[in-house]
Amino acid sequence: MPRSATPVTPPPAASPAGETNRYVAKVKTSLTRRWSHTRMKDLYDQADLARYLWALEREAEALEILRSVTSAVPVPGASPNYNVWSPVVTMDALEARICRLAGDEAAAVVPVGRILADPGLAPNRDFIVEEIADAPAALEQANAETSVKWACHRLSRKVGSLIHLHELAVAGHPYGEWYDAAEVNRLIVEGRALLAARLSAAA
């Protein structure tokens, strides 16, 4: 996708200044040079950063990252661009989860409405069920990576997809009838712990 003509200013939470986790600081340094609301790779990387902060129990910073994107990227209309929406909808899902678990149902209304408006997933039951069935092995394989970068990357992406599916189920989307939301939540908790451990070890 071509670069945006107008540079996007990253939120303060994305700044590497004062960041105490060495790996997160490295991620922030890279991302602040290429913050975007339109480029797929950068959006996925920004979603990873939010999940890293969330895994480290830095929810307020994670929300700042998430909202800097979700407040700027509209729900797709008649001609959706899923190169943009696919990473953004996972950010909406994490925003919804953080707010919901904090008891802030009012703040969860907007991200929940966005994921229900366009879940960013085709109605492919077999694919979705397989995504969940494969998750335990995927988490194990990701955690076995010797590289911190690839372990964190793979754990983040898998946990992100699970959060997406769980929030759809919690919100009452029909896809949620295809799988056990409690099992998905268990896998999220497990994946978050693995991600936190790898990030903490890199600190």
LUMPA-838885 format. One line per field, with one value per atom (N, C-alpha, C): residue number from 1; residue in one letter; chain; atom name; x, y, z. Coordinates in nm, 2 decimals. Each point is the difference from the previous one (the first is absolute). Example, Ala and Ser with C-alpha at 12.3 -4.5 7.8 and 13.67 -1.06 7.14 Angstrom:
# LUMPA-838885
n <- c(1_1_1_2_2_2)
res <- c(A_A_A_S_S_S)
chain <- c(A_A_A_A_A_A)
atom <- c(N_CA_C_N_CA_C)
c1 <- c(1.32_-0.09_0.09_-0.04_0.09_-0.08)
c2 <- c(-0.57_0.12_0.12_0.11_0.11_0.11)
c3 <- c(0.78_0.00_0.00_-0.07_0.00_0.08)
This chain:
# LUMPA-838885
n <- c(1_1_1_2_2_2_3_3_3_4_4_4_5_5_5_6_6_6_7_7_7_8_8_8_9_9_9_10_10_10_11_11_11_12_12_12_13_13_13_14_14_14_15_15_15_16_16_16_17_17_17_18_18_18_19_19_19_20_20_20_21_21_21_22_22_22_23_23_23_24_24_24_25_25_25_26_26_26_27_27_27_28_28_28_29_29_29_30_30_30_31_31_31_32_32_32_33_33_33_34_34_34_35_35_35_36_36_36_37_37_37_38_38_38_39_39_39_40_40_40_41_41_41_42_42_42_43_43_43_44_44_44_45_45_45_46_46_46_47_47_47_48_48_48_49_49_49_50_50_50_51_51_51_52_52_52_53_53_53_54_54_54_55_55_55_56_56_56_57_57_57_58_58_58_59_59_59_60_60_60_61_61_61_62_62_62_63_63_63_64_64_64_65_65_65_66_66_66_67_67_67_68_68_68_69_69_69_70_70_70_71_71_71_72_72_72_73_73_73_74_74_74_75_75_75_76_76_76_77_77_77_78_78_78_79_79_79_80_80_80_81_81_81_82_82_82_83_83_83_84_84_84_85_85_85_86_86_86_87_87_87_88_88_88_89_89_89_90_90_90_91_91_91_92_92_92_93_93_93_94_94_94_95_95_95_96_96_96_97_97_97_98_98_98_99_99_99_100_100_100_101_101_101_102_102_102_103_103_103_104_104_104_105_105_105_106_106_106_107_107_107_108_108_108_109_109_109_110_110_110_111_111_111_112_112_112_113_113_113_114_114_114_115_115_115_116_116_116_117_117_117_118_118_118_119_119_119_120_120_120_121_121_121_122_122_122_123_123_123_124_124_124_125_125_125_126_126_126_127_127_127_128_128_128_129_129_129_130_130_130_131_131_131_132_132_132_133_133_133_134_134_134_135_135_135_136_136_136_137_137_137_138_138_138_139_139_139_140_140_140_141_141_141_142_142_142_143_143_143_144_144_144_145_145_145_146_146_146_147_147_147_148_148_148_149_149_149_150_150_150_151_151_151_152_152_152_153_153_153_154_154_154_155_155_155_156_156_156_157_157_157_158_158_158_159_159_159_160_160_160_161_161_161_162_162_162_163_163_163_164_164_164_165_165_165_166_166_166_167_167_167_168_168_168_169_169_169_170_170_170_171_171_171_172_172_172_173_173_173_174_174_174_175_175_175_176_176_176_177_177_177_178_178_178_179_179_179_180_180_180_181_181_181_182_182_182_183_183_183_184_184_184_185_185_185_186_186_186_187_187_187_188_188_188_189_189_189_190_190_190_191_191_191_192_192_192_193_193_193_194_194_194_195_195_195_196_196_196_197_197_197_198_198_198_199_199_199_200_200_200_201_201_201_202_202_202_203_203_203)
res <- c(M_M_M_P_P_P_R_R_R_S_S_S_A_A_A_T_T_T_P_P_P_V_V_V_T_T_T_P_P_P_P_P_P_P_P_P_A_A_A_A_A_A_S_S_S_P_P_P_A_A_A_G_G_G_E_E_E_T_T_T_N_N_N_R_R_R_Y_Y_Y_V_V_V_A_A_A_K_K_K_V_V_V_K_K_K_T_T_T_S_S_S_L_L_L_T_T_T_R_R_R_R_R_R_W_W_W_S_S_S_H_H_H_T_T_T_R_R_R_M_M_M_K_K_K_D_D_D_L_L_L_Y_Y_Y_D_D_D_Q_Q_Q_A_A_A_D_D_D_L_L_L_A_A_A_R_R_R_Y_Y_Y_L_L_L_W_W_W_A_A_A_L_L_L_E_E_E_R_R_R_E_E_E_A_A_A_E_E_E_A_A_A_L_L_L_E_E_E_I_I_I_L_L_L_R_R_R_S_S_S_V_V_V_T_T_T_S_S_S_A_A_A_V_V_V_P_P_P_V_V_V_P_P_P_G_G_G_A_A_A_S_S_S_P_P_P_N_N_N_Y_Y_Y_N_N_N_V_V_V_W_W_W_S_S_S_P_P_P_V_V_V_V_V_V_T_T_T_M_M_M_D_D_D_A_A_A_L_L_L_E_E_E_A_A_A_R_R_R_I_I_I_C_C_C_R_R_R_L_L_L_A_A_A_G_G_G_D_D_D_E_E_E_A_A_A_A_A_A_A_A_A_V_V_V_V_V_V_P_P_P_V_V_V_G_G_G_R_R_R_I_I_I_L_L_L_A_A_A_D_D_D_P_P_P_G_G_G_L_L_L_A_A_A_P_P_P_N_N_N_R_R_R_D_D_D_F_F_F_I_I_I_V_V_V_E_E_E_E_E_E_I_I_I_A_A_A_D_D_D_A_A_A_P_P_P_A_A_A_A_A_A_L_L_L_E_E_E_Q_Q_Q_A_A_A_N_N_N_A_A_A_E_E_E_T_T_T_S_S_S_V_V_V_K_K_K_W_W_W_A_A_A_C_C_C_H_H_H_R_R_R_L_L_L_S_S_S_R_R_R_K_K_K_V_V_V_G_G_G_S_S_S_L_L_L_I_I_I_H_H_H_L_L_L_H_H_H_E_E_E_L_L_L_A_A_A_V_V_V_A_A_A_G_G_G_H_H_H_P_P_P_Y_Y_Y_G_G_G_E_E_E_W_W_W_Y_Y_Y_D_D_D_A_A_A_A_A_A_E_E_E_V_V_V_N_N_N_R_R_R_L_L_L_I_I_I_V_V_V_E_E_E_G_G_G_R_R_R_A_A_A_L_L_L_L_L_L_A_A_A_A_A_A_R_R_R_L_L_L_S_S_S_A_A_A_A_A_A_A_A_A)
chain <- c(A_A_A_A_A_A_A_A_A_A_A_A_A_A_A_A_A_A_A_A_A_A_A_A_A_A_A_A_A_A_A_A_A_A_A_A_A_A_A_A_A_A_A_A_A_A_A_A_A_A_A_A_A_A_A_A_A_A_A_A_A_A_A_A_A_A_A_A_A_A_A_A_A_A_A_A_A_A_A_A_A_A_A_A_A_A_A_A_A_A_A_A_A_A_A_A_A_A_A_A_A_A_A_A_A_A_A_A_A_A_A_A_A_A_A_A_A_A_A_A_A_A_A_A_A_A_A_A_A_A_A_A_A_A_A_A_A_A_A_A_A_A_A_A_A_A_A_A_A_A_A_A_A_A_A_A_A_A_A_A_A_A_A_A_A_A_A_A_A_A_A_A_A_A_A_A_A_A_A_A_A_A_A_A_A_A_A_A_A_A_A_A_A_A_A_A_A_A_A_A_A_A_A_A_A_A_A_A_A_A_A_A_A_A_A_A_A_A_A_A_A_A_A_A_A_A_A_A_A_A_A_A_A_A_A_A_A_A_A_A_A_A_A_A_A_A_A_A_A_A_A_A_A_A_A_A_A_A_A_A_A_A_A_A_A_A_A_A_A_A_A_A_A_A_A_A_A_A_A_A_A_A_A_A_A_A_A_A_A_A_A_A_A_A_A_A_A_A_A_A_A_A_A_A_A_A_A_A_A_A_A_A_A_A_A_A_A_A_A_A_A_A_A_A_A_A_A_A_A_A_A_A_A_A_A_A_A_A_A_A_A_A_A_A_A_A_A_A_A_A_A_A_A_A_A_A_A_A_A_A_A_A_A_A_A_A_A_A_A_A_A_A_A_A_A_A_A_A_A_A_A_A_A_A_A_A_A_A_A_A_A_A_A_A_A_A_A_A_A_A_A_A_A_A_A_A_A_A_A_A_A_A_A_A_A_A_A_A_A_A_A_A_A_A_A_A_A_A_A_A_A_A_A_A_A_A_A_A_A_A_A_A_A_A_A_A_A_A_A_A_A_A_A_A_A_A_A_A_A_A_A_A_A_A_A_A_A_A_A_A_A_A_A_A_A_A_A_A_A_A_A_A_A_A_A_A_A_A_A_A_A_A_A_A_A_A_A_A_A_A_A_A_A_A_A_A_A_A_A_A_A_A_A_A_A_A_A_A_A_A_A_A_A_A_A_A_A_A_A_A_A_A_A_A_A_A_A_A_A_A_A_A_A_A_A_A_A_A_A_A_A_A_A_A_A_A_A_A_A_A_A_A_A_A_A_A_A_A_A_A_A_A_A_A_A_A_A_A_A_A_A_A_A_A_A_A_A_A_A_A_A_A_A_A_A_A_A_A_A_A_A_A_A_A_A_A_A_A_A)
atom <- c(N_CA_C_N_CA_C_N_CA_C_N_CA_C_N_CA_C_N_CA_C_N_CA_C_N_CA_C_N_CA_C_N_CA_C_N_CA_C_N_CA_C_N_CA_C_N_CA_C_N_CA_C_N_CA_C_N_CA_C_N_CA_C_N_CA_C_N_CA_C_N_CA_C_N_CA_C_N_CA_C_N_CA_C_N_CA_C_N_CA_C_N_CA_C_N_CA_C_N_CA_C_N_CA_C_N_CA_C_N_CA_C_N_CA_C_N_CA_C_N_CA_C_N_CA_C_N_CA_C_N_CA_C_N_CA_C_N_CA_C_N_CA_C_N_CA_C_N_CA_C_N_CA_C_N_CA_C_N_CA_C_N_CA_C_N_CA_C_N_CA_C_N_CA_C_N_CA_C_N_CA_C_N_CA_C_N_CA_C_N_CA_C_N_CA_C_N_CA_C_N_CA_C_N_CA_C_N_CA_C_N_CA_C_N_CA_C_N_CA_C_N_CA_C_N_CA_C_N_CA_C_N_CA_C_N_CA_C_N_CA_C_N_CA_C_N_CA_C_N_CA_C_N_CA_C_N_CA_C_N_CA_C_N_CA_C_N_CA_C_N_CA_C_N_CA_C_N_CA_C_N_CA_C_N_CA_C_N_CA_C_N_CA_C_N_CA_C_N_CA_C_N_CA_C_N_CA_C_N_CA_C_N_CA_C_N_CA_C_N_CA_C_N_CA_C_N_CA_C_N_CA_C_N_CA_C_N_CA_C_N_CA_C_N_CA_C_N_CA_C_N_CA_C_N_CA_C_N_CA_C_N_CA_C_N_CA_C_N_CA_C_N_CA_C_N_CA_C_N_CA_C_N_CA_C_N_CA_C_N_CA_C_N_CA_C_N_CA_C_N_CA_C_N_CA_C_N_CA_C_N_CA_C_N_CA_C_N_CA_C_N_CA_C_N_CA_C_N_CA_C_N_CA_C_N_CA_C_N_CA_C_N_CA_C_N_CA_C_N_CA_C_N_CA_C_N_CA_C_N_CA_C_N_CA_C_N_CA_C_N_CA_C_N_CA_C_N_CA_C_N_CA_C_N_CA_C_N_CA_C_N_CA_C_N_CA_C_N_CA_C_N_CA_C_N_CA_C_N_CA_C_N_CA_C_N_CA_C_N_CA_C_N_CA_C_N_CA_C_N_CA_C_N_CA_C_N_CA_C_N_CA_C_N_CA_C_N_CA_C_N_CA_C_N_CA_C_N_CA_C_N_CA_C_N_CA_C_N_CA_C_N_CA_C_N_CA_C_N_CA_C_N_CA_C_N_CA_C_N_CA_C_N_CA_C_N_CA_C_N_CA_C_N_CA_C_N_CA_C_N_CA_C_N_CA_C_N_CA_C_N_CA_C_N_CA_C_N_CA_C_N_CA_C_N_CA_C_N_CA_C_N_CA_C_N_CA_C_N_CA_C_N_CA_C_N_CA_C_N_CA_C_N_CA_C_N_CA_C_N_CA_C_N_CA_C_N_CA_C_N_CA_C_N_CA_C_N_CA_C_N_CA_C_N_CA_C_N_CA_C_N_CA_C_N_CA_C_N_CA_C)
c1 <- c(0.09_-0.09_0.09_-0.03_0.08_0.00_0.11_0.01_-0.10_-0.05_-0.09_0.07_-0.07_0.07_0.01_-0.08_0.00_0.06_0.11_0.05_-0.09_0.00_-0.09_0.09_-0.04_0.07_-0.04_0.10_-0.03_-0.05_-0.07_-0.04_0.11_0.00_0.11_0.04_-0.10_0.03_0.09_0.01_0.09_0.14_0.03_0.13_0.10_0.12_0.10_0.06_-0.01_0.06_-0.05_0.09_-0.04_-0.05_-0.01_-0.04_0.10_-0.05_0.09_0.02_-0.08_0.01_0.08_0.12_0.09_-0.06_-0.08_-0.06_-0.11_-0.08_-0.11_0.05_0.11_0.06_0.05_0.06_0.04_-0.12_-0.11_-0.12_-0.05_-0.01_-0.05_0.09_0.13_0.09_-0.02_-0.02_-0.03_-0.14_-0.10_-0.14_-0.02_0.07_-0.03_0.05_0.09_0.05_-0.10_-0.10_-0.08_-0.15_-0.04_-0.14_-0.10_-0.10_-0.09_-0.14_-0.10_-0.14_-0.04_0.10_-0.04_0.09_0.11_0.09_-0.02_-0.03_-0.03_0.11_0.12_0.11_0.02_-0.01_0.02_-0.12_-0.12_-0.11_0.01_0.04_0.02_0.11_0.10_0.11_-0.05_-0.08_-0.06_-0.09_-0.07_-0.09_0.09_0.11_0.10_0.04_0.04_0.05_-0.11_-0.12_-0.11_-0.01_0.01_-0.01_0.12_0.12_0.12_-0.03_-0.05_-0.03_-0.11_-0.10_-0.11_0.06_0.08_0.06_0.08_0.06_0.08_-0.08_-0.13_-0.10_0.01_0.03_0.00_-0.12_-0.12_-0.12_-0.03_0.03_-0.02_0.08_0.13_0.08_-0.05_-0.04_-0.05_-0.13_-0.09_-0.12_0.04_0.10_0.04_0.05_0.07_0.05_-0.12_-0.09_-0.12_-0.09_-0.03_-0.09_0.05_0.14_0.06_-0.03_-0.03_-0.03_-0.15_-0.06_-0.15_-0.08_0.04_-0.07_0.02_0.10_0.03_-0.04_-0.01_-0.03_-0.15_-0.08_-0.14_-0.03_-0.12_-0.05_-0.02_0.04_-0.01_-0.14_-0.01_-0.13_-0.03_-0.05_-0.04_0.12_0.12_0.12_0.11_-0.01_0.09_0.14_0.10_0.14_0.05_0.00_0.03_0.15_0.08_0.14_0.02_-0.10_0.00_-0.09_-0.12_-0.09_0.04_0.06_0.04_0.08_0.11_0.07_-0.07_-0.08_-0.07_-0.11_-0.07_-0.11_0.06_0.12_0.06_0.04_0.02_0.03_-0.13_-0.11_-0.13_-0.03_0.03_-0.03_0.07_0.13_0.08_-0.05_-0.04_-0.05_-0.13_-0.09_-0.12_0.03_0.10_0.03_0.05_0.09_0.06_-0.11_-0.08_-0.11_-0.10_-0.04_-0.10_0.05_0.13_0.05_0.03_0.01_0.02_-0.13_-0.11_-0.14_-0.05_0.07_-0.04_-0.08_-0.12_-0.09_-0.03_-0.01_-0.03_0.11_0.13_0.11_0.01_-0.05_0.00_-0.10_-0.10_-0.11_0.06_0.08_0.05_0.08_0.11_0.07_-0.09_-0.09_-0.09_-0.08_-0.06_-0.08_0.08_0.13_0.08_0.03_0.03_0.02_-0.13_-0.11_-0.13_-0.03_0.03_-0.03_0.07_0.12_0.08_0.10_-0.02_0.09_0.13_0.02_0.12_0.04_-0.10_0.02_-0.11_0.04_-0.10_-0.08_-0.12_-0.08_0.04_0.12_0.06_0.01_-0.10_0.00_0.12_0.04_0.11_0.13_0.02_0.13_0.00_-0.11_0.00_0.02_-0.07_0.01_0.14_0.06_0.14_0.10_-0.03_0.09_0.01_-0.11_0.00_0.06_-0.03_0.05_0.15_0.05_0.15_0.07_-0.07_0.06_0.10_-0.04_0.10_0.13_0.00_0.13_0.07_-0.08_0.06_0.07_-0.07_0.06_0.13_0.00_0.12_0.11_-0.03_0.10_0.06_-0.09_0.05_0.09_-0.04_0.08_0.14_0.00_0.13_0.10_-0.04_0.09_0.12_0.12_0.11_0.02_-0.05_0.00_-0.11_0.04_-0.11_-0.09_0.05_-0.08_-0.11_0.04_-0.10_-0.09_0.05_-0.09_-0.11_0.04_-0.10_-0.09_0.05_-0.08_-0.10_0.04_-0.10_-0.10_0.05_-0.09_-0.11_0.05_-0.09_-0.11_0.04_-0.09_-0.11_0.05_-0.10_-0.09_0.05_-0.08_-0.10_0.05_-0.09_-0.12_0.03_-0.11_-0.10_0.05_-0.09_-0.08_0.06_-0.08_-0.11_0.03_-0.09_-0.13_0.03_-0.11_-0.07_0.07_-0.07_-0.09_0.04_-0.08_-0.12_0.01_-0.11_-0.11_0.05_-0.09_-0.07_0.08_-0.05_-0.11_0.03_-0.10_-0.12_0.00_-0.12_0.00_0.11_0.01_-0.03_-0.07_-0.03_0.12_0.12_0.11_0.03_-0.03_0.02_-0.07_-0.10_-0.07_0.08_0.11_0.08_0.10_0.03_0.11_-0.03_0.09_-0.02_0.08_-0.07_0.06_0.09_-0.04_0.07_0.14_0.00_0.13_0.09_-0.06_0.08_0.05_-0.07_0.04_0.12_-0.01_0.11_0.13_-0.01_0.11_0.06_-0.09_0.05_0.08_-0.05_0.07_0.14_0.00_0.13_0.09_-0.05_0.09_0.05_-0.08_0.04_0.12_-0.01_0.10_0.13_-0.01_0.12_0.07_-0.09_0.05_0.07_-0.06_0.05_0.14_0.01_0.12_0.11_-0.03_0.11_0.04_-0.10_0.03_0.08_-0.03_0.06_0.15_0.01_0.14_0.09_-0.06_0.08_0.02_-0.05_0.01_0.14)
c2 <- c(-0.12_0.12_0.12_0.10_0.12_0.08_0.07_0.07_0.12_0.03_0.11_0.13_0.09_0.13_0.09_-0.03_0.08_-0.08_0.04_-0.07_-0.01_-0.11_-0.02_0.01_0.08_0.02_-0.12_-0.07_-0.11_0.05_-0.07_0.05_-0.01_0.08_0.00_-0.14_-0.09_-0.13_-0.08_0.04_-0.06_0.04_0.11_0.06_-0.10_-0.02_-0.08_0.07_0.13_0.08_-0.05_-0.04_-0.05_-0.14_-0.07_-0.14_-0.09_-0.08_-0.08_-0.14_-0.05_-0.13_0.02_-0.07_0.02_-0.04_-0.11_-0.05_0.10_0.03_0.10_0.13_0.05_0.12_-0.01_-0.12_-0.02_0.00_-0.06_0.00_0.14_0.08_0.14_0.08_-0.01_0.08_-0.02_-0.13_-0.03_0.06_-0.02_0.03_0.15_0.08_0.14_0.07_-0.07_0.06_-0.03_-0.09_-0.05_-0.02_0.08_-0.01_0.03_-0.08_0.01_-0.04_0.05_-0.04_-0.07_-0.02_-0.06_-0.11_-0.03_-0.10_-0.13_-0.11_-0.12_-0.05_-0.01_-0.05_0.09_0.13_0.09_-0.01_-0.02_-0.02_-0.12_-0.11_-0.13_0.02_0.07_0.02_0.09_0.10_0.08_-0.08_-0.09_-0.09_-0.09_-0.04_-0.08_0.08_0.13_0.08_0.01_0.03_0.01_-0.13_-0.12_-0.13_-0.02_0.05_-0.01_0.08_0.12_0.08_-0.06_-0.06_-0.06_-0.13_-0.07_-0.12_0.03_0.12_0.05_0.07_-0.01_0.06_0.15_0.06_0.14_0.04_-0.03_0.02_0.14_0.10_0.14_0.04_-0.04_0.02_-0.07_-0.13_-0.08_0.07_0.05_0.07_0.13_0.07_0.12_-0.04_-0.11_-0.04_-0.04_-0.08_-0.05_0.11_0.09_0.11_0.10_0.01_0.09_-0.05_-0.13_-0.06_-0.02_-0.06_-0.03_0.13_0.11_0.12_0.07_-0.04_0.06_-0.08_-0.13_-0.08_-0.04_0.04_-0.03_-0.15_-0.04_-0.13_0.00_-0.11_-0.01_0.03_0.06_0.02_-0.10_0.05_-0.08_-0.07_0.06_-0.05_-0.02_-0.10_-0.02_-0.03_0.06_-0.03_-0.09_-0.13_-0.08_-0.01_0.06_0.02_0.09_0.09_0.10_-0.06_-0.04_-0.04_-0.13_-0.09_-0.13_0.03_0.08_0.03_0.09_0.09_0.10_-0.07_-0.10_-0.06_-0.08_-0.05_-0.07_0.10_0.12_0.11_0.04_0.01_0.02_-0.11_-0.12_-0.12_0.01_0.04_0.01_0.12_0.11_0.12_-0.05_-0.07_-0.05_-0.08_-0.09_-0.10_0.08_0.09_0.08_0.07_0.07_0.08_-0.09_-0.11_-0.09_-0.06_-0.04_-0.07_0.10_0.13_0.11_0.04_-0.05_0.03_0.13_0.05_0.12_-0.04_-0.04_-0.04_0.11_0.12_0.12_0.02_-0.01_0.02_-0.12_-0.12_-0.11_0.01_0.08_0.01_0.03_0.10_0.04_-0.12_-0.05_-0.11_-0.12_-0.03_-0.12_0.03_0.12_0.03_-0.01_0.04_-0.01_-0.14_-0.09_-0.14_-0.07_0.04_-0.06_0.06_0.12_0.06_-0.07_-0.04_-0.07_-0.08_-0.13_-0.09_-0.02_0.03_-0.01_-0.15_-0.09_-0.14_-0.05_-0.08_-0.07_-0.10_-0.03_-0.09_-0.15_-0.03_-0.13_-0.08_-0.08_-0.07_-0.09_-0.07_-0.10_0.07_0.12_0.07_0.05_0.06_0.05_-0.10_-0.12_-0.11_-0.05_-0.01_-0.05_0.10_0.13_0.10_-0.02_-0.04_-0.02_-0.13_-0.11_-0.13_0.00_0.08_0.00_0.09_0.08_0.10_-0.05_-0.11_-0.05_-0.03_-0.07_-0.03_0.12_0.09_0.13_0.08_0.01_0.07_-0.07_-0.13_-0.08_0.02_0.00_0.01_0.15_0.09_0.14_0.02_-0.05_0.01_-0.07_-0.10_-0.07_0.07_0.11_0.08_0.05_-0.02_0.05_0.16_0.05_0.14_0.07_0.10_0.08_0.06_0.06_0.07_-0.09_-0.12_-0.09_-0.07_-0.03_-0.05_0.10_0.12_0.10_0.03_0.01_0.02_-0.11_-0.12_-0.11_-0.02_0.02_0.00_0.11_0.12_0.11_-0.02_-0.05_-0.02_-0.11_-0.11_-0.10_0.05_0.06_0.05_0.11_0.08_0.10_-0.06_-0.11_-0.07_-0.06_-0.05_-0.06_0.11_0.11_0.11_0.05_0.01_0.03_-0.09_-0.13_-0.10_0.00_0.02_0.00_0.12_0.12_0.12_-0.01_-0.06_-0.03_-0.08_-0.11_-0.08_0.07_0.07_0.08_0.10_0.06_0.10_-0.06_-0.14_-0.06_-0.02_0.01_-0.02_-0.14_-0.03_-0.14_-0.09_0.05_-0.09_-0.07_0.07_-0.05_-0.13_-0.03_-0.13_-0.12_0.03_-0.11_-0.05_0.06_-0.04_0.03_-0.05_0.01_0.13_0.10_0.13_-0.01_-0.09_-0.02_-0.06_-0.09_-0.06_0.10_0.09_0.10_0.10_0.03_0.09_-0.07_-0.12_-0.08_0.01_-0.01_0.01_0.14_0.10_0.14_0.02_-0.05_0.02_-0.07_-0.12_-0.08_0.08_0.04_0.07_0.13_0.08_0.12_-0.02_-0.11_-0.03_-0.04_-0.07_-0.04_0.13_0.08_0.13_0.09_0.01_0.08_-0.05_-0.14_-0.06_0.03_-0.01_0.03_0.14_0.09_0.14_0.04_-0.06_0.03_-0.05_-0.12_-0.05_0.08_0.08_0.08_0.14_0.03_0.13_0.02)
c3 <- c(0.00_0.00_0.00_-0.08_0.00_0.13_0.03_0.12_0.00_0.12_0.01_-0.02_-0.07_-0.03_0.12_0.10_0.12_0.12_0.05_0.12_0.11_0.07_0.12_0.12_0.10_0.12_0.10_0.04_0.10_0.13_0.08_0.13_0.10_0.11_0.10_0.05_0.01_0.05_-0.09_-0.13_-0.09_0.00_0.08_0.01_0.07_-0.06_0.07_0.12_0.01_0.11_0.14_0.08_0.13_0.01_-0.11_-0.01_0.08_0.09_0.09_-0.06_-0.08_-0.06_-0.13_-0.01_-0.11_-0.13_0.00_-0.13_-0.04_0.09_-0.03_-0.05_0.06_-0.04_-0.15_-0.03_-0.14_-0.10_0.04_-0.08_-0.02_0.11_0.00_-0.09_0.01_-0.08_-0.15_-0.04_-0.14_-0.04_0.08_-0.04_0.00_0.09_0.00_-0.13_-0.07_-0.13_-0.12_0.03_-0.11_0.04_0.10_0.05_-0.11_-0.01_-0.12_0.04_-0.08_0.01_-0.13_-0.09_-0.13_-0.05_0.06_-0.04_0.08_-0.07_0.07_0.10_-0.05_0.08_0.13_-0.02_0.11_0.10_-0.05_0.09_0.08_-0.07_0.08_0.11_-0.04_0.10_0.12_-0.03_0.10_0.09_-0.06_0.08_0.09_-0.05_0.08_0.12_-0.02_0.11_0.11_-0.04_0.09_0.09_-0.07_0.07_0.09_-0.04_0.09_0.13_-0.01_0.12_0.08_-0.06_0.07_0.07_-0.06_0.06_0.12_0.00_0.11_0.11_-0.02_0.09_0.00_-0.11_-0.02_-0.09_0.06_-0.08_-0.05_0.09_-0.04_-0.12_-0.01_-0.11_-0.13_0.03_-0.12_-0.05_0.08_-0.05_-0.07_0.04_-0.07_-0.15_-0.01_-0.13_-0.08_0.06_-0.08_-0.05_0.09_-0.03_-0.10_0.00_-0.10_-0.14_-0.02_-0.13_-0.01_0.10_-0.02_-0.01_0.06_-0.01_-0.14_-0.07_-0.13_-0.12_0.02_-0.12_0.01_-0.10_0.00_-0.03_0.04_-0.04_-0.15_-0.06_-0.15_-0.05_-0.11_-0.07_-0.11_-0.11_-0.11_-0.07_0.01_-0.07_0.11_0.08_0.11_-0.05_0.08_-0.03_0.12_-0.01_0.11_0.03_-0.09_0.04_0.12_0.01_0.11_0.11_-0.03_0.10_0.08_-0.07_0.07_0.13_-0.01_0.12_0.10_-0.06_0.09_0.08_-0.06_0.08_0.11_-0.01_0.12_0.11_-0.04_0.10_0.07_-0.08_0.06_0.10_-0.03_0.09_0.13_-0.01_0.13_0.08_-0.07_0.07_0.07_-0.06_0.06_0.12_-0.01_0.11_0.12_-0.02_0.11_0.07_-0.08_0.07_0.07_-0.06_0.06_0.13_0.00_0.12_0.11_-0.04_0.10_0.05_-0.05_0.05_-0.07_-0.10_-0.07_-0.13_0.03_-0.11_-0.10_0.05_-0.08_-0.10_0.04_-0.09_-0.10_0.04_-0.09_-0.12_0.02_-0.10_-0.14_-0.02_-0.13_-0.07_0.07_-0.07_-0.03_0.09_-0.02_-0.12_-0.01_-0.12_-0.13_0.00_-0.12_-0.04_0.10_-0.05_-0.04_0.05_-0.04_-0.14_-0.03_-0.13_-0.11_0.02_-0.09_0.07_0.02_0.08_-0.07_-0.12_-0.07_-0.03_0.01_-0.02_-0.09_-0.10_-0.08_0.08_-0.04_0.08_-0.04_0.04_-0.03_0.13_0.04_0.12_0.02_-0.10_0.01_0.03_-0.07_0.02_0.15_0.05_0.13_0.11_-0.02_0.10_0.00_-0.12_-0.01_0.06_-0.01_0.06_0.15_0.06_0.14_0.04_-0.08_0.03_-0.01_-0.09_-0.02_0.10_0.08_0.08_0.10_0.08_0.10_-0.06_-0.12_-0.06_-0.05_-0.06_-0.05_0.11_0.12_0.11_0.05_0.00_0.04_-0.09_-0.13_-0.10_0.00_0.02_0.00_0.12_0.12_0.12_-0.01_-0.09_-0.02_-0.08_-0.07_-0.08_0.09_-0.05_0.07_-0.01_-0.11_-0.02_0.08_0.08_0.07_-0.10_-0.10_-0.10_-0.06_-0.04_-0.07_0.10_0.12_0.11_0.03_0.03_0.03_-0.11_-0.12_-0.12_-0.02_0.01_-0.03_0.12_0.12_0.11_-0.01_-0.03_-0.01_-0.11_-0.12_-0.11_0.04_0.06_0.04_0.11_0.10_0.11_-0.06_-0.09_-0.06_-0.08_-0.07_-0.07_0.10_0.11_0.10_0.07_0.03_0.06_-0.09_-0.13_-0.10_0.00_0.00_0.00_0.14_0.11_0.13_0.01_-0.04_0.01_-0.09_-0.12_-0.09_0.08_0.06_0.08_0.11_0.08_0.11_-0.04_-0.12_-0.05_-0.07_-0.01_-0.05_-0.15_-0.07_-0.14_-0.03_-0.11_-0.04_-0.01_-0.03_-0.01_0.14_0.10_0.14_0.03_-0.08_0.02_-0.05_-0.06_-0.06_0.09_0.11_0.09_0.14_0.09_0.14_0.05_0.03_0.03_0.13_0.09_0.12_-0.03_-0.09_-0.04_-0.07_-0.08_-0.07_0.11_0.10_0.10_0.08_0.02_0.07_-0.08_-0.13_-0.09_0.00_0.01_0.00_0.13_0.11_0.13_-0.01_-0.05_-0.02_-0.09_-0.11_-0.10_0.06_0.08_0.06_0.09_0.08_0.10_-0.07_-0.11_-0.08_-0.06_-0.05_-0.06_0.10_0.12_0.10_0.05_0.01_0.04_-0.10_-0.13_-0.09_-0.01_0.02_0.00_0.13_0.11_0.12_0.00_-0.06_-0.01_-0.08_-0.09_-0.09_0.06_0.11_0.07_0.05)
